[in-house]
């Protein structure tokens, strides 16, 4: 499943997030889905409200998803690199590469 999500994160749907929330804390699928959302979530935050995070409803309603995403974002921020004029690069924990935001 991970290679599919790396190629096309649009495959991840709200029902997947909701189903994964039923799994125990620390389950690999929960981590995988949270990692898949890091880039989009950070880009939505950086857009100053111009872009809405695809899973905003799930973020508000499903505390386990919020917790998993916050943990993944935290790991991403630790690897932040600011290159001055060109903006900030964050670590994408799913693709294991930097992305600009």
C-alpha positions in Angstrom: 0.0 0.0 0.0 2.8 2.4 0.8 4.2 2.5 -2.8 0.7 3.3 -4.1 0.3 6.2 -1.6 3.7 7.6 -2.5 2.7 7.7 -6.2 -0.8 9.0 -5.6 -1.9 10.3 -2.2 -5.3 11.1 -3.6 -6.0 7.4 -3.1 -6.3 8.0 0.6 -10.0 8.8 1.5 -11.8 9.8 4.6 -13.1 6.3 5.1 -9.5 5.0 5.3 -8.7 7.5 8.0 -11.9 6.6 9.9 -11.2 2.9 9.6 -7.6 3.2 10.7 -8.7 5.2 13.7 -10.2 2.0 15.0 -6.9 0.3 15.1 -4.7 0.3 18.2 -2.3 3.2 18.9 1.1 2.6 17.2 -0.4 0.4 14.4 1.6 0.7 11.2 -1.5 1.6 9.1 -2.3 4.6 11.4 1.3 5.8 11.1 1.3 5.3 7.3 -1.8 7.3 6.8 -0.7 10.1 9.1 2.7 10.2 7.3 0.9 10.4 4.0 -0.9 13.6 5.1 2.1 15.5 6.4 2.9 17.4 3.2 -0.6 18.4 2.4 -1.3 19.5 6.0 1.8 21.7 6.2 1.1 23.2 2.8 -2.5 24.0 3.9 -1.2 25.6 7.0 1.4 27.7 5.1 -1.3 28.9 2.6 -2.9 31.2 5.3 -6.3 29.7 4.8 -6.2 29.7 1.0 -6.1 25.9 0.9 -8.2 23.6 3.0 -6.7 20.4 4.3 -8.4 17.5 2.7 -9.0 15.7 6.0 -10.0 18.8 8.0 -13.2 17.1 9.2 -11.4 14.0 10.3 -8.7 16.1 12.0 -11.4 17.7 14.2 -13.6 14.6 14.8 -11.0 11.8 15.2 -8.6 12.5 18.1 -6.4 9.5 17.3 -5.9 10.8 13.7 -5.1 14.3 15.1 -2.6 12.7 17.5 -0.9 10.6 14.8 -0.7 13.5 12.4 0.7 15.8 15.1 3.4 13.2 15.8 4.3 12.9 12.1 4.4 16.7 11.6 6.6 16.9 14.7 9.1 14.5 13.1 8.9 16.5 9.9 9.6 19.8 11.6 12.7 18.5 13.3 14.2 18.0 9.8 13.3 21.6 8.6 15.8 23.4 6.6 15.4 27.0 5.8 17.3 28.0 2.7 16.6 31.7 3.0 15.0 33.2 -0.1 13.5 30.0 -1.5 11.5 29.2 1.6 11.5 26.3 4.1 11.9 22.6 3.3 10.2 20.0 5.5 10.8 16.3 5.7 8.1 14.1 4.1 8.1 11.0 6.3 6.3 8.9 3.7 8.4 9.6 0.6 11.5 10.2 2.8 12.5 13.4 1.0 12.3 17.1 1.5 9.5 19.3 0.1 9.2 23.0 0.0 6.5 24.9 1.7 
